[in-house]
Amino acid sequence: TSERAPKKRIFISVPKKYWPVLSQFYDLDHGLFITDLNPNISEGYVAAYFKPFGCVTMCKIKNSSGSSKDRLAYVRFSTEAEANEADWAGPHFIGGTECKVRRVVSPKVRWNPQWLDEEGNEETNQF
């Protein structure tokens, strides 16, 4: 399955009944995709918020649509059960703002330090 791993991270939000089919072709990471974040929230704050639900292995925040006010995050957990527990614990109020949370799976990203992007920079395993 590592030969099929994508070079860039993709997020898939489908009903749980389809995950076994995806896992036949890919090693899956389990996490949450979060929108409507407070613009003043940091990655550390979001990771700390979800820590009671399990081991947060990655937390990335990005601005969407080129606006610093529209922010979204991806939080990855070490296990499927931890991601499920965090999802089921909603609604989530992070930094005083109610956020929209979607449960997602993501094929593990293939990483080779010798791979370079079009500009000659090393590609990263980042969201």
N, C-alpha and C positions, 0 to 999 in steps of 0.2 A: 504493500500500500504506500510506502514512502516514495515510490517512483511516480505515483499519481498525485502527490501532494502539490498544491499550487505554489507558485513563487510569491504571490501576494495574498494577504488575508482576505477572505470573503466571509460574509455572515449570512447564515441561512435560518430563516424563521418559518418552520413548517410544523405541523402537528407531530407530537412525540411518536406516534405510530410509524412515522417514516424514518426515524433515526436508525433503526436496525438496517434498513436498506442502505442508507448513506454510509454506515459504519462498515459495510461489506467492501466499500471502495476506498474509504478514507479513515485515517485515525482522526478522531474528532476531539476538539476542545469544546468545553461547555461554559457558557457565560450568559451575560445580560447585555442588551443594547438599551441604553438609557437616553431619552430625549427630554427636552424642556428643563434642562439644568439651569440653576442659578448661575449667572455669568461670573460670579465671584468665587465659585467653588474650585478647589484644586484637585488634582489626581489623588493626592494623599488623603484629602478629606473624604472623597468618594470611596477609596479603598478602605479607610477606617470605618466608614459607615457600614460596609458590607462584611467586614471582618468577623462579626459575631455569627455569620452564617457558614463560615468555613475559610479555607485557605485561599486568599485572593492571590493569584499568580501573575496577574497583569491588570493594569488599569490605565487606560489612555483616554484623554479628552481631546476633542477636536472642535474647531468652529465649523459650523455648516453654512453653506451659502455665502461664504466670504464675510460673514458678520460675526463680530465678537460677542454678540448677544445671543445668537442661536448656537447653542453648544450641545454636543452629544458625547456619550462615553461608551466604551466597551470595557466590561469587567469580566475577566476570566477566572474561573475557579478550578481547583485541582481535581474535583470530581463532579460527575453528573448530579449526584445527590445534593451536594452543596449548592450548586447552581439552582436546582429545583427548589430547595428550601428558601433561598433568597428570593426567588420569583414568587413563591406562594405567600411570603410574609407581607406582601404589599397590601394597601398602597404605600408607596415610598415617598416620604417627605425628606429631601436632602437639602440641608441648609435652609429650612423653612419653606421650600418650594416643592409642591407635589410634582413628581416626575413621572413620565410614561416609561414603563419598563417592559421589554419584550425578551422572552427566553429565546436564545439563539444557540446554534452549533456552528462551529467553524472548523473546516479541515485544517489539520496541523500544517503549518507552512514549511515548505522545504527550504533549508538554509545551507548555503555553502559559502564560506568566506571568500572564495575565489570568484563568485559571480559578481558581475558589475552591471550597473544600469547603463542607459544610453550615454550618460555623461562620464562614465568611467568610475563612478562611485560605487562602493559596496552597497548591495541591497540590504535592507534591514527587515527584521521580523516585527515590524511595528504597524499598528493600525493607522 
